[in-house]
């Protein structure tokens, strides 16, 4: 690949504050939301300003979920931010995704959630035509996928798998055929190509392969297709996670998928990606810095993490609310147990041993710590660490259940090894970082 440098920002989830960010309904919603709504405009504006100060890199790529939930006013305000960045010499390339079109968009006023004007999928072209669409070498009207020349000898293939006219999270045969035409043309023009897609093409962590909406539904087929047609690099988002993964097709061709976190919620990171003259790929991860909002004495990192940790816990506890009769009673007991138990308490119930460093840790703190760690990437719980040993013991304790479940999870000729899947999810055993890494491209 020829020399190219760009910023990668995913899942900006811009929300226009005039739609309402106060009241009981808003505060109740935010208890389970991992990213910030009220602060989103300030976070995006400050991050764009930092990028504008870089005089060496003039390309910014944003692969979808640009707004909170397709509010028309959010699109209008976000586009203004893109134009400001453009006026400062940056070339912005976007695709949209499921959170960008919605006929049921909401704001919050007078302690209530209220409907606000949403955006139809067909309206998105006019909003973002100046940010990749209108200058594309080829544009697919059905899905809003396109291919653009972003540097000498380098093209960006923007694959929209989350449009109104295509099954969510799928690259269907019609889109695949369109992509093949673009890749063949790029090869004829002696241009290398990298791809962007909102959904991860390779599951960000192994266990996400079992979650339908966590990656492209036909990810192995599309990953092989890209790799075997000369695409070695893909940039993705959607899962709000920091991850870098490799996949090899049956022909031995490689695809690298760089998935990047939500900008406006923990981990609150973005990337600078550079390919030099020798085709050495460098991935640098950057933190969202101060964004001019009162964070109650917390650093930006602490402010983001507190919100995410709260959301993790409230979602877990929320799953233990409701029900009827004995179900309601059991859920209530589970809710009380999680709130009050330590890791050691749970270990005694399962008749397993855990390291002393874990035994006194509150179970709620442990859940939040591991949850945050997964989304930050570079999970530290590898073989020999107390958490790894504890999880392995739990899995061994339930091995009889796992053996019964695995055949039901296995499909399309792929056997599921649930123990390995979970162990590789809590510990990075790939040999390279999910945040800062270097690769040699073909």
N, C-alpha and C positions, 0 to 999 in steps of 0.2 A: 504494500500500500504506500502511496506517495505521502509526503509530509502533510500533516493536518493537525489542528489543535482546536478544541471546542470545550465549552461548558455544557454539562448535562444536569438538568433540573427536572425532577419528576414530582407529580402529584402536588401541585401548588394549592389546589382546593381554595381558591380565592373566594371570599364572601364579602359582599358589599354591606358595610355596617349600617347603612341607612335602612336596610330591611329589618333591622331589629336584633340587638345583641344584649338585651336586658330582660329581667323578669323571671318569675318562678319557672315557667316552661323552659326558658333558655338554660337556666342554671341546672335544672333537672336533666336536660339533654346532655349538657357538658360533663356530667358526672361519669358518663360512659363513653365519651368521645376521646380518641387518642390524640387528635390534633386540635389546634386552636382555630376558632372562628373569628372572635373579636379582634385578635391580633394578626390575622392572616395578611391583611393589606400592609401593615407595618413591616412584617417579616419579609414579604415579597419585595416591597419597595427598597428596603435596606440592602437586601441581597443583590438586587439588580444594580443598585448604586455601586456596590463593591466590584461587581463584574465590569461595569462601565469604566472603572479606573484602570483596568488591564488593557494596555495599549497594544499588546502583542497578539491577543486572541480575540477574534471578532465574530465568532460563531457561537450561538446559544441554541441548544436543542431541548425541547420540552415534550416528552411523550405521553400526553394525556392526563385526564382528570384535572383540568385547568381550574375549574370552579368547584364550589362545595357540592351543589346539586342542580346545576343547570339554570340557576336564576338568571334571567335576562340582564338584570342590573349588575350582577357579578361579572358577566361577560363584558359588558360595556366598560366597567372600571378596569378589569384585567387587561383588556385590549389597550387602554390608555397607557398602562404601565409598559406594555410591549412597544408601543410607539415611542415612548420616552427612551427606551433602550435602543431602539432603532435610530433615533435622532442622534444618539451618542456613538454611532458607527457600528452597532452590532447587527448582524444578520440572524434573525430569529426563525427557527423552523419548529412548527408544532404539529402534533396530531391530537385529535380529541378522543374522548372515551366516554364510558357510561355515565359518569358524573357530570357530563357537559351538556346533556340534553335530557329534559324531563318535563313532563306536563304537570307534575306534582312537586313543585318547589315551595320551600317554606321560609318564612321569617318569623320573628318573635316580637310581639307587641302586647303591652298591658297584661303581662303574666300568661299569655296564651300563644300557642303556635298558630300562625296564620298562613294561608296560601298566598303565594306571590306569583308573578308571571314567570313561567318557565320558558324554555327554548326548544324548538323543534330541531331535529337532526339536520333537516335541509337548510335551516337558518345559519348553521355554523360556518358554512363556506363564506358568507358575506362578512362574518366577524373576523375570520382568520385568513382571508385570501391574500393578505400582504405578508403573511408569515409562512411561506412555503408553497401554498397552493397555486397561486397565479403564476409563479416563476418556475413551476415544475416542468421537467422535460416531458412527463406523462402524468396524467391525473385520472384516477378511476372514480367516476361520479357515484357509482353505487356505494362504495365504502369510504370514500375520501382518502384512499391510499394514494401515494404519489412517489415519484423518484426525482431527486434534484441533484444538480452539480454543486457541490459545496466547496470544492478546491480543485486545483489542477489534477486531473486524473483520478479524482475521488468523487463518488456519488453516494448519496444517502437514500436508502429505500425505506420509506415510511409506510409500514403495514398497519392499517386500521382494522383490528379484529373485533372492535367493540362498537360497531355502528348499528343503525336501525335496520339495515337491509341484509344483515348477516347474523348467524347464530352467535350469541355472545361468547367471546373467548375462543373463537374458531377461525382458522384460515381454511375456507372451503375450496372446492375444486376450481370454481370460477376465479376466485382471487389468486389461487396458486398458479393458474394458467396465465393470468395477467402478470404476476411477478416473474414468471419464467421468461416472458417476452422482454421484460425490462432488464433482466440479468443477461440474457443473450445479447441484447443490444449494447449493454455496457462492455461485455467481453469483446464485441466487434469493434467498439470504440477505444479499446485498450484502457478501460477504466476499472479500478477496483471499487467494490461496493461494501458498505456496512449497512446494517438494518436497525431500525427502531420499531418497537412494538410496545403497546401499553402493557399487555400481559407478559409476565415472564415466559420465555420460551422453554427454558430449563427450570424445573422447580427450584425455588430459592434455597430451601433446605429439603432434605430427602422426604420428610413426613408430609410436606405439602403436595407430594405426588398423589396423595390419597384424598386431597381436597379439590373438588371439581373446579371451583372458581379461583384457585390459587395459581394457575398457570394455564397456558393454552391447552385446550382439551385434547387436541391431536398433536401434542408437543413433539413427540419423538419423530413423527412423520415430517413435520415442518422443519425441525432442527436438522434432520438428515438432508432434506431437500435443500436448505440453505447451504449447508456445509459442502454438499456435493456439487453445488452450482457456484462455488467460489466465494461465498460469504462466510467470513471467519469471525466476525464481530457483530453482536447484537446488544442494543441498549434498551432496557426495559424498566418498568415501575410496578404500579398497581398494589403490590403487597407491602409497601412502606418499610422495606427491609434493605439492609446493606448485604449484598451477596455478590460473589463472582463465581461462576461455575463453568466447567468445560464439558462438552459432549462430543463423542466421536461416532461418526456414522459407521455402518458396516463396511464401507469402503476405506475407512481410516481417516476421513476428513474431519477436521475439528471446527466446532463452533464455541465461542466464548460469549457467555451471557453476563452482562454487567447490570445487575438490578440495583436501583438506587432508592433511598428512603423518601418518605414524604418530607417536603421542605418545611411545612408549617407545624410539624409535630415530631416528637422524638422518634428516631434519632436526629432529625433536623439536619440533614447533610446534603451536600451536592458534590458534583465531581468536576475535575478538570482532567481531560483526557488528551493525550498527545501521542502522535505517531511521528517518529523522526525519519530521516533520510534512509536509515538502515532497516526500516519497518519494525523498529522497537516500539511497542505499545507501553505507555506509562499511564497508570491510573492513580490520580491523587484525589483524596477525599478531603473536603473542606466543611467546617462547621458553620452553621448560621451564627453570626456574632450578635452584638448588641443591636437591638432594633427599636430603641427609643421608647419603650413601654415600661411602666413601673412594674417591676417583677418582685416587689416586696423584699428586696435585699438579696434575692437569689441570683446566681449567675444565669445566663441564658441556658446553659446545659442543665442546671438544676431545675429551672423553671419548666423546661420541656419534659424532663424525666418525671417530675412530680405529677404532671398531668397524665402522662402515659401510664405510670404505675397505678394511679388512682383508677384509670379506666380499666386496666387489666383486672384489678381486684373487684371493682363494682360489676364487671361483666360475669366474673366467676360467681360472685355472691348472688347476682341477679338471676342466674340460671337455677339457683336453689330457692327461689321464691315462687309462690303460686301453687297450683294444683288443688286437688280435692281429697278429703278423707285421709287415708293412710299415706298417700303420696305427699300430701301437704305436710303431714307430721314428719315424715322422713326427711323431706327437704329442709324443714325447719331445724331438725337435729343436725343435718349436714352443714347448714349455714352457721349454726352456733359452734360446731366443731372447728370449722376452718378459721373462724374469727379468733378462737381462743387457744387452739392447739399449737404445739411446737413440732418441729420436724421429728424430734425424738418421740413425741407422743404417737405420731403416725407410724414411726418405725416399730414401736412396741406392739401396736395393733397388728402390724403385718409380720411380726416376729422376725425382724431383720435387725442387723446392727448398722449404725451409722457413725461416722467419725464425730468425736467430741465437739469439733468446731461447728458441726451442723446441728447437733442434738438440741441445743438451747435456742436455736434460731426460730422465731415465730414463723408458722407456716405461711401466713399472709406475706411476710417479708420475703420468704423463699420464693413464693409464686411470682411476686413482682420482680425479684432479682433475675430469675431465670427468663421470664417473659421479656424483660428489657434486653437481656443479653442476646437472645435469639435475634432480635431485630437490629441490634448493633452490629452483628456479624462477628467473625473471629471468636466464636464461642470457646471459652477457655476450659470447658469441662471435658478434658481428654483423659485417656487412660491414666490411672494413678492419682487423680484428684478425688477429693471426698465426694463431690456431687456425682461424678462418673460412677464411682463404686456403689453409691447409694442407689442410683437409678438402675444399674446392672442387677443389683440384688432384688429390686422390686420386679424387674422383668423376669428374673429367674423364678421368683415366687409365683408369678402368674403365667409361667411358661405353658401350662396345660390349656389355658384360655387362648393364648397367642397361637398355639398350634392349630386350634379349631378355627380361629378367625382368619389366619393367613390365606387359606385356599379361597375364601369368599372375597378377599381383597385382591387376589391375583386375577388378572384378566389380560386379554390381547396377547397371550403367550408370555407375559412378564410375571415371574414369580416374586411375591412380596416376602422379604425377610424383615419382619416388623422390628425385631430386636436391633438389627444393624441400622435400620432406618432411623430409629429413635436415638441410638447412640451417636450416629453421625450428625444428627440434628443438634444435639447439645454440645458437640465438640468439633472444632474445625480440624479435620484430618486431611485436607486437600493438598497441603504443601505450599500454599500461598495464601495471602491475606484477602479478606473480603473488602478491605478498605483501600489499601495502598499496595499496588502490585505492578509487576512488569512482565511482559510476554514478548516473544519474538513472533511476529506474524510472517506468513508466507510472502 
